Amino acid sequence: MEYLVTMTTHVPDGTPEADIQDIREREAARSRELAAGGHLLRLWRPPLQPGEWRSLGLFAADGPDQLEKILASMPLRVWRTDEPTPLAPHPNDPAGQAALAGQPAQRPDGTEYLTTFVVVVPGGTPAEEVDVSEAREAARARELAGEGHLERLWRLPGEGHSLGLWRAGDAEEMEAVLESLPLYDWMTVQTTPLTPHPSDPLLAIT
């Protein structure tokens, strides 16, 4: 099972810089171990306020108990709070089967974005129209995956909630990609631009 984990670190006031550097180095080493073991899949930095220390991680675990053990094994946990969100398979996920098969990830150009979707079908919409729109959505997702825009797609807890990982040249292109989705008019979308984290396992792929 996969989880998106929001990791927020608060370094105690007065902590010597040498101690901070030491724990960062140990955290990077532990991240490499977790990546090699197939537990840490991706790591990003979202937009941050001055002085804020926060990361987003994509983890794989057999369940919440194993995930907690994984997170507790990371050196920064002594200063960090973790907020995990369980992710369920989405039928339109273009990379799920490739990831399960162990195929190497690609690293194309562009900025990555996470998008949270909430789809609400207007009341009174005929079931046939919903079925047709969902079929068109699936076809468009395959097209966008082929173009290198849609990387992953998961279901979130809650009716009609989904999470997408995308890549685009800039925010304008990302918005155009989203507007091309057949279900866009039924969606509420929240988009978060991501920047590379130095411990992201994808950076180790050459």
N, C-alpha and C positions, 0 to 999 in steps of 0.2 A: 504494500500500500504506500502511496505517496502522500507527503504532507508539505504544505507551505508554512514555514516557520518565520515569524517576525521576531528578530533578536535585537533587544535594546540593551545597551551596556551603559552603566553608570559607574565611572571610576571614582572611588572615594577621594574626597579632598585631601590633599597632602600626600598622596601616593607618590613615592619617588619615581622619576622617569625611568630609572634602570629597571624597576619592578614592572612597570608598564611594558617596556620593551621585551623583557624576559617572557612575560605571559603572552604577548603577541606572537613571539617566535614559537612558543610551545603550542599556541592555538593553530598557527599555520601548519606545524608538523602534524598535529592531530587531525586537521582537516584533510591533509594528504592521505593519512591512514584511512579515514572514513570514506574518502573518495575511492581509494583502492579496494575497499571492502564492499563497494556498491551502495553505501548508505547516504553519502553526500553527493547529490547529483549536480546541483548548480548552486551558485552563491552570487548575489548581486547587492548593490547599494542603491536604495531609492533616493529621491531628493531629500537633502538633509538641511536642517537649520544650523546656524553657527554653534559649534560645540556639541552637536548631537552625534551620537555614535550608534548607528542602527544598520542592520543588514537583513536581507531576505534570503532564506535558504530553502532549497527543494531537497527534501530528504526521503529516503525509502526505508521502511521498517515493517515488521510483521504486524504491528499494532501499537497502540499508545504506550504500553508498558516498555516495549523495546525502544520506541522513540525516546522516551524519557531517559532510559539508560544511555542512549547515544548522546543526547544533549548534555546530560550530567557529566559525561566523560570529557567534555571540551573544557580546557583550562579557563576560558573567559566566563564560564558559567558562575564563577564566584562573584562576578560583578554584573551578571546579565539576567534579564528576565526573558523568557521565551513564550511566544503565543502561537501554538500550532493550530493549523486548519487542515482537517482531513480532506483529501482530494479523491474523488471517485472517477473511474473511467468514463470518458465521453465518447459516444459513438462516432463523432466527427474528428476525434483526435488523429492527426496525420502521422504522428511520430510514435505513438504508443507501442505499436507492434515492433517497430524498428528498435526502440529502446529495450523492449523485453528480449529481443533477439540478440542484444549485445552489439548491434551495429555501431560503428564510431560516429559520434556527433560531428556535424559540420559547423564551421565558424565563418559564415558569410559576413560581408560588410553591412554596416547600418547599426542603428540603435535598437536595443530590445525594449519592449513595452509589455507590462502586464495589464490586462483589462479584466475588470469584473463586470459581467453582464447579468442583468435581470430582465427576463423576457416575460411580459404580461400580454396574453392574447386578449384583445378587446372582447367584451361580452357580446354574445350574439353572433360571433364569427362562425360560419359553417365549418364543420369538421373537415369537409373535403378541402376547403381553402387552407386550413391549418396544415393538413397533410401535404398539399402541394408546396406550400411555403417552406415546410421543413425539408422536403426533398430538394428544393432549390438551394436551401441553406447548406445542406450536405455537399451538393455539387460545387457550390461556390467555395466551400472550405477546402475541397480537394484542389481547386484551381489556385487558391491563395497559397496552399502548401507547396504546390509545384512551382510557384513564382518566388518561393523563399520568404514569404511574409508570415504565414502561420506556422509556428514551430510546435506548439503543444496546445491541447484543449482538455479541460477537466470539468467535471461537475462539482459544484460546491454544495454544502448543506443549504437547504431551502428550495422550495419549488421554483423552477425556472432560473436558478442561479448557476452561472458558469464562470470559469476562469480561463483566460487565454494568454499565451505567450507568443508575442509577435516580433517581427523585425521590419523596420522601415527606415528610409533615409532621413526623415525628420518628422516632426509632429504633424505637419500639413499632410504629408503622404500617409501617415498613420490614420488620420481622420478620414481621408479619402478611401482607404482600405475598408475601414469600418462601415462607412456609408454605402459601400457596395454590397453589404450583406443583405440578403433578401428579408431577414427578420429585423433589420435595423429600426424600422418604424415602430416596432413593438418593444424595443429595448431601452433600458436605462444603462448607460455605460460609464464606468469610471476608469480612466487611463492613467497609469503610473510609468513614467520613463525610468529606465534602469541604466546604471553605469557599471562597468566591470568591477568586480571585487578581486583583489590580488590573489585570493585563495580559491577562486572559482575553478572547479575541476576542468572546465572547458578550455581554460588557458593553458593547461598542461598538454592538450592534444596538439600534436604537430603534424 
